[in-house]
C-alpha cells in the first residue's frame, strides 16, 4: 500500500512541477507590497477578481485516482487459481477485510427500524411528540453539559438543524479560543505575503465546482478564505503521522536533493485535486465566522477527508470503501451487479466520485448534513459506501434496463431528490438478504 | 360534460402554453368565445375599462382583478396600507398597537414611504430628521428595476420639489410619479451579499379573503458584495436584486442564476441563528402578506371571474425583520435557468389546478374552495371563511412536505383577527 501511495505521490508532484515549468510560474513567490495591499482589501471578495486561469488544470481528478486504485495488486497474496462464487468481480483487487451486512447492522445499530432518526421521523406525517421534540431536548442537554462523547453517541440519530453547528464543534473539540483566531489571522497574513502556485489550483477548483453549485455559490468567497489559509497551515503536517501518505517535498532553487534545503510543498503537504473545495462548501451552511469555519474544516480533514484520497488499508480508507461498496453490491444485488458489468458499466466507476467527495455536491445540503452527522457519530466513513450501494439498490429497476455506461450514468446523474436515511435504513435493515 | 376549455393569452411564454396544451385545452383568439384568458396587465385594463370593457360571462375566467393596481402599484399599496392601519387604530384594534416611539408593533412592515411630488414637503421634514440616511426612488408604474436610483442628498431630487410648489396638482401623470422610501441599508447578508425574497401568492377571492402561498419561493442574490458605502450608491449591481439587472453583471452565472430556494435560506438560518428566530421570521413573512391583502380587500373589485397570482418581493434586514418592498401583478414568467423553468412551469400548473377546477370549463359561480389534493405546492395562507367559521380548535398546523428538505413555514392559525399568537 505504501509503495503504491508513494508512486502515486511521485506522479502528482511530477504533474505539479511540469505545470510549473510549462507556465513558468514559481511554486512560491513573495508578493510585492502593492499586491499585498490589494489582496488585503479584496480579502472578502476574492471571487470577483478572476485572474486568467485558462492554462491551469487540476493536478488530478478522482477518475485518475480510481485508475491507480484499480491497478493495486498485492504481490504476496495467493488466492488460488480457480474462479469461484467468492471471486471478486469488481474493480478493486486488493483483499482487504470489509464488513458484511450483518456486521454493518451491528455497527450501525442506531440506524435500525425501531430507533428514531432525524431524516425519517421528523417528516411531516410524524407528530413531533413521537420523537423529534424529545430528541431536541436531549440534544440541548448534551450541549449544556458539553459532553463530547455523549454528543457523538447522540448524533448517530441525526442532529436538529439548530444544534448541529455546536454539536459538530463539540465532537471535533473545536472551541474557538483567542489563540485559534490569532492562528487563523497569522495564516491569513501568510497568504497575503506569499503567492503559491497551489493558490491558482484552488481558485480554479472553486470556480469549476462550488461557484456553479445551486447550494454553495453564495459562499464562494469563504471557500477562498479557508482553502488558501489551509494550504499554508503547517500544523496539518501532523496528520501524516497516521496517514500512509507523505507530504510532497520541494527543494530551494538549485539545491535539488539536498535535504537541508527541502521544504514541504505546499506547506500543509496537501495538493488539492478537482473537487477538493467541495469538502468545505457544506460547512458554510453552519459556520459563518471564518476562523471557526476554518478550524472545523481542518479538523474534518485531518480526521476524515484525507482518507478519501490516500491509499491505505484503513477500514475508512478509500480502498476499503470501494471494496465494501463492490462487495455489498455483488453479494446482495448480484443480478444488478452482473448486468452492469456485462454492459461495461462497472458500478464503482459511477459511485467512486460520490465517495471521494463524501457525496458533497451530489446530495441536497440538508441530506448531506444528515449523512455527515453519522460520519461524526460513528467516526467512520463506511457509511459512504453503504449509501452508495443503497442508491444503486434504489434505482435498480431502471438500471437493469440500461445497456451502456452512459445510460447508467444518466440514471444516477441526479441524486438531489434522494432522502438518505430511508435509503440507508431500508438497505441495511429492511431488505431480505 | 362540456367541451374543452378554450384559452387565449397575450403572453408568449412556454411555461404557460405548455400547461394549457398538456390539459388538452384549445387555443382561440380573443375575438372568439374563450373560457380562460391569461392576460398581461395592459389587456386587463381594457377588458374592464368603462369605455371599451365587456361583460364576462359565467364561463369565463381571467388572471387579474380589475383594480389589482391598488396592491401592485407602489404608491397605491402604501396608501392602502396606511389607510388600513389608521382604520384599525380608530377601531381600537389590538393589531394597531404602537410602541413608545409611535411605531406600529405589528403593522410596521413597509419602509417609510412618500409619494412624489405630492408629499414632497412631508418627505423633506422626515429627511431632515436623519440626514445621513439613504432613500430609494422608484417610479410608480415601472418594473424590473427600471428607473430606480438611490439618493442621500436632497439636491438629487430637486426636480420633484419644483412641481409641488404649484397649487393644483390633481392628476399625476403616471410617468413622473415616484415613491421615495427609506432605503434598508442593513439588509441581511449571506456570503456578504444582499438578496431579496420572491414569493408567489395566489388570491382566488378577496371577500371572503382566500389566498395561497407557493412553497417554492426563491432568494435572488446580487452578484457583487454589498456595501453601504456612499461611493457605491450608483452601483445597481450592489443594491438591486432584480434578475433583469443582475444578469447583465460580469459575474452572473447562468447555471444557478444567483438564486437560492427558500428552503436553503431556512436551513442556513436555522443552522446559524436557531430555530425560534427562523420560525418567527417566516411567520412574520406570512403575516405581512396576509395583512397587505387585508388592507386592499375592501377596495378591491372582487369580480368573481378573477383570480390573481402575485409576486411578492420581501427584504430581510440584519435583525431578521422582513419588509414588504412591493407586489407584482405580472411576475416574470421568463426562466433564467433550468431549475427556474421547472419551478415556473409547476407554479402555473398548480395555479391552474386551483383556479380552473378539474381543468374543465369553469363556472365562475363556484365556491372557489378547491379540495386539498389539488393544491400541489401551494398551501393555504389564509382562508377568511374557515377562520370565521370554526372556532378556537382550528388546526392549520400543516407542516410542509419534505420535497425541498427543511420544513417550510407553518400556515398560521390565521383564523384569529385578534392578537397574533406568535408575537
Interface residues (C-beta under 8 A of the other chain):
Chain A: X44 X45 X47 X48 X123 X124 X160 X161 X162 X164 X165 X211 X212 X213 X214 X215 X217 X218 X219 X220 X221 X222 X284 X285 X286 X287 X288 X364 X365 X366 X367 X369 X417 X419
Chain B: X190 X191 X192 X193 X221 X224 X225 X250 X251 X253 X255 X256 X258 X259 X260 X261 X263 X264 X267 X268 X270 X271 X272 X274 X275 X278 X339 X398 X399 X400 X401 X402 X403 X404 X405 X406 X407
